[in-house]
Amino acid sequence: MKTVSDILASKPGAFNTIQPTALVIDALNLLNSVNLSYLVVTDGTGYKGIFCERDYSRNVILKGRASNSTMVQEIMTTDLPVVAPDDTVAYCMSLMNSHKTRYLLAYDEQQFLGVITIHDLLRQVLSDDDSNNSIARTLLDNEEAGRIY
């Protein structure tokens, strides 16, 4: 089965990054321009968190905040599960399912390598003829209620 390294090798380098001190409105404009559901929040020292559409809806809109005065660092997600380069797609799917998340952080020892998304995993499973598609179906069929991202 494919690994985190395989997935990361098939993805373009991170071009969807933003500073923690950026305004949410700027992050939303960037999300729109790169046509993705998340941004990697970084500063001079590296990875700081993820900003995604759910962060915006749950931590700005539903809390009555303004996107033109709220900084990304105030609402970003920082507590995602971590995977290693040699972890398998099956392990990643299991971890994602048990943590009710849509994103995993890939690290090689202490170095941030990238983000593995639910779409990355499902694409891999569905394209792999030898894979167990029932795991993919479980992820697709789970209700959204109770998910953190």
VENWOGI-V692930 format. One record per residue. PHI is phi in whole degrees, -180 to 180 (999 if undefined). PSI is psi in whole degrees, 0 to 359 (999 if undefined). Layout:
<<PHI;PSI> <PHI;PSI>>
This chain:
<<999;151> <-66;159> <-119;175> <-57;318> <-57;317> <-62;317> <-65;312> <-62;325> <-67;334> <-88;352> <-99;149> <-68;159> <-60;158> <-63;116> <-118;356> <-105;63> <-116;156> <-150;154> <-78;148> <-63;332> <-88;1> <-67;151> <-76;149> <-58;322> <-60;323> <-70;323> <-65;318> <-63;318> <-63;321> <-68;317> <-55;316> <-64;318> <-72;328> <-92;353> <56;47> <-127;169> <-97;357> <-148;158> <-126;146> <-90;123> <-90;120> <-135;157> <-135;195> <-59;338> <-99;0> <117;206> <-61;136> <-123;331> <171;189> <-124;137> <-113;125> <-134;172> <-57;325> <-69;325> <-58;316> <-63;309> <-66;320> <-85;329> <-109;353> <-116;293> <-59;305> <-70;343> <-102;7> <72;23> <-86;167> <-109;132> <-71;343> <-93;4> <-136;359> <-100;133> <-88;150> <-54;318> <-63;340> <-78;340> <-130;356> <-69;162> <-93;133> <-124;353> <-114;57> <-94;152> <-65;153> <-114;139> <-124;159> <-104;161> <-57;328> <-92;3> <-69;144> <-84;163> <-60;319> <-61;317> <-63;316> <-61;318> <-64;318> <-63;316> <-64;316> <-62;318> <-67;315> <-70;331> <-94;358> <52;54> <-129;166> <-112;356> <-136;144> <-127;147> <-98;129> <-97;125> <-130;143> <-110;101> <59;255> <-109;2> <-95;127> <-70;128> <-107;330> <159;189> <-117;134> <-104;125> <-105;164> <-59;325> <-68;323> <-58;313> <-68;315> <-66;321> <-58;316> <-66;313> <-64;316> <-72;337> <-89;349> <-96;109> <-62;333> <-91;3> <-81;166> <-95;96> <-69;348> <-67;330> <-66;316> <-61;317> <-61;320> <-59;314> <-64;319> <-70;326> <-85;343> <-61;141> <-70;154> <-74;337> <-58;134> <87;356> <-77;144> <-90;327> <-170;999>>
